[in-house]
Amino acid sequence: MTYAYLTRLINRKVLLVPDNYISKELFDSISVYIITKAELQRSTITVTLQHYKILGFPVRIDDKKYARNAFHFNLCFVCDSDARTVQYESVVTKFSDYLMAMEMESNFLSGGKANTKLKPILKQVLEELNTKGECALTEGPTATHLKVCRIRCDPSPVMDHQVPVFIKELPEQQWDLTTQQVTPYIDGFNHVARIAALSDVENNLVKACVQNLVYYGVVALVPLFQYGNVYCTTPKLKMLAQDLELQRKCLHYVAKTQRQLPTLRDVFRIYSAMTRGTTMRDLCIRFNPPNLRINERKLVQFGVLEEIIRRVHKYPVILSDHSDLQKSLSGSSSLDEICCATGVTTQHLEDQLERDHNVVLLWK
């Protein structure tokens, strides 16, 4: 938020914080959207200009005590033109309701000393919302609390083959029945289709539940773990050698038991050996993680969550024109997706595809 201002229709006065931040000419050019018709009263209105985006909430108070039997005002927040303002809509509405209550109780806005009383409040709101994201107002007998709520982007649709894993404890609140039924089966290794079968909940409901948990940052989605999977490292691997807190977190996460932690050297060696063409089965035979006090499943899970490694998927593509297989083997679906949809094991499907000379596997 850049600044806030309030406009009053009775005598066309404009209170601007900071002072003279926009010109009178600019205000006059948009006043039709600030001093609105009755149809737009108590509606959030956003006006985007070349350099500013103005969010307002026009209010009208009908009362015979006013000169024209009504008092109009509009509290507006002004942001940069490319800023996202949806998170301020509830704040503008609540702040306007607060001012309306003050006006109805003590003529706070229409009284002769309105500018003197209101300006410090606007300055307080401007400063505290920008620095802390919240503000408590206690003017007179009326009090209110303003808070800018974070508006998250909608997560991507959840797929059957994806595996939800808790990245923080489930908050203690009254979750819906579906969530209560599904969450016991989220262990970081069951994929969505399996969770639906184990919990006896319809597949689409499980997807919606998991998507909701992802939205609130409780769950993250990782690829299905199999010993035939191939992983490769990312540039973030170097962070594991430099960040002491990440090292501590990693060793506790991947340890086979918490009584005796693995060494960072062993963990780093296994991560470094993850290259294209090397499966997890090959790495387990080579390093024997249990002897190194490492849980290989948790090792992979931590690496994916922290983006130290990434899964290299296989995408089968059929070269010949075969109508039955053309759709599923188009190169847009990975083996995980096809196996989940058909109920065939990965090993069985790979054996079938290897015998078919019309099919090639793309690794990416």
URTAVEN-V78074 format. One line per field, one symbol per residue. phi: phi as a letter, one per 40 degrees, with the letter a starting at -180 (. if undefined). Layout:
# URTAVEN-V78074
phi=???
This chain:
# URTAVEN-V78074
phi=.cababbbcdbfcbbbbccfcbcccccccbccccbccccbcfbcbbbbbcbbbbbbacbbbcacccdbgabbaacbbbbcccccbccccccccccccccccccccafcccccbdccccdccccccdcccccbgaabbbcgcbbabbacccbcccccdcbdccbcbcbaccdcacccccccccdcccbgbccdcccccccfbddcccccccccccdcgcbbbbcccacccbbbcbdcdccccbccccccccccccccbccaccccdcccccdcccbcgbccccccccbfddccgbccccccccccccgcbbcbcbbcbccccbccbdccbcgcbcddccccccgcccccccccccccccbbbcba
